[in-house]
Amino acid sequence: MEDERNLEKSLALFAEAGDCIFSLVQLYDEGSGEHVTGKYPRFIQSGKGAHIWDLDGNEYIDFDMGLGPIILGYCYEAVDKAVTGQLAQGMHFSLVSPQEVEYARMLQKHIPCADKVRFFKTGSSACEAAIRTARAYTGKKHVIRGAFHGWHEWTIAAEGVRQGGILPEVRQYIHRCAYNALEQFEEVFAKYPGQVAAVIIEPMIIEEPKDNFLTNLQDLCRHNGAVLIFDEVVTGFRFGSGGAQRLLGVTPDLAVFGKGAANGLPLSFICGKKEILDEVDKEVYFFTTFGSERLSLAAGMAVLRELENKNVTEKIWAIGSELKTNVNEMARRLGTRIALLGPAPRLVFTFWDRQGRFDLQLKNIFMQECIKRGVFLGWTVFPCFSHTQEDIATALTVFEEALKICQKYQNAGDSAAAAWLSWGRKQ
Ligand SMILES: Cc1ncc(COP(=O)(O)O)c(C=O)c1O
């Protein structure tokens, strides 16, 4: 199964891309820190089902799925048909599209907090709209945020990297708290009494909510007059048609969806309680030319119909569980410092050293051995509806071979790491 792949075209184009593409990646997760530099392909040419082909014609089973959005599969017939059907009638016009109403009605049915909906193109812009709504509604400035909510200034101001161009005064209003650490949220509320406009978090990332974290957080927000926003950009339709909020039984005031909404077309939205959205309707400004672009709306409706009519959600959870159970059993049996963590639709490989710290070398070796054998991994392992039993069996064989090599590396000791990376960060 191991195979040295020819990546000539991919690497040559990547070298050229440096001359004309700023920063070279669309999403930070695509960066060279994520995909080990060297033999990892740099460009994907096409995809079908859960498989992708790089620029040099090499085929891979993909688990990165367009960085999350592909929940049904590449070139998925029902979505492609809906898009081409709409294409024949026009992509975009100057009035609100009837599809907005039809899709919004569908979303109302599925998403508990979705009394009203408004469409955007990216998760970042929908998050921005949610924060602006919360600030307008409460008249307060401070925001408590979770792990990641896109690239806009209000949220990136709380990161430790790439702070160029951010107004320093924005930083005082944004506070980061960790999932499940209710006491951290309480501290911020105590430090800024009556000043917190919103808490925005992902309803679930890797850990499950502990000790009624979400309901306690909701109570904390209510008690302090803050708006609770769930960022469902990743969990959205991947966890089910009602998002993680329906699954976990906690309805936020506002929510934001993106990535998986249209199986790869750019579509995101803010949705939320009528009393909040109606109250700020005449005050907030978030209008955008392509908000009612129709190919994405057609794709969004096709995705939701597939979720309604097929066992998409069950299959995504089942595939993820199968991967997680088997990988963790193999990793334990082989004694590797590797585990596959998280909820089944959104898994993350973790790699740790003898001291329990993140081990980049171990990760690179694992990634290297997987890509050589035709399994494409990114930051997250995203199962999709089109992964077949054969794909899963192949991937598990690859993971086992990669784990065995990682086991040898671990036994050889850290100083031998360079020898195990036949390529990589040296380049
Ligand atoms: C949880 C979450 N929120 C927001 C965003 C931003 O979405 P986008 O990249 O579409 O702007 C992302 C992107 O990865 C995300 O993971």
The ligand as a Gaussian input file, in Angstrom:
#p B3LYP/6-31G(d) Opt

LIG

0 1
 C      -16.323000      27.332000      14.728000
 C      -16.039000      28.237000      13.563000
 N      -16.633000      29.439000      13.490000
 C      -16.397000      30.275000      12.470000
 C      -15.539000      29.936000      11.460000
 C      -15.301000      30.891000      10.335000
 O      -15.924000      30.422000       9.173000
 P      -15.386000      30.890000       7.737000
 O      -14.034000      30.299000       7.558000
 O      -16.416000      30.320000       6.774000
 O      -15.382000      32.372000       7.725000
 C      -14.891000      28.700000      11.485000
 C      -13.944000      28.323000      10.422000
 O      -13.240000      27.340000      10.472000
 C      -15.126000      27.825000      12.576000
 O      -14.512000      26.638000      12.668000

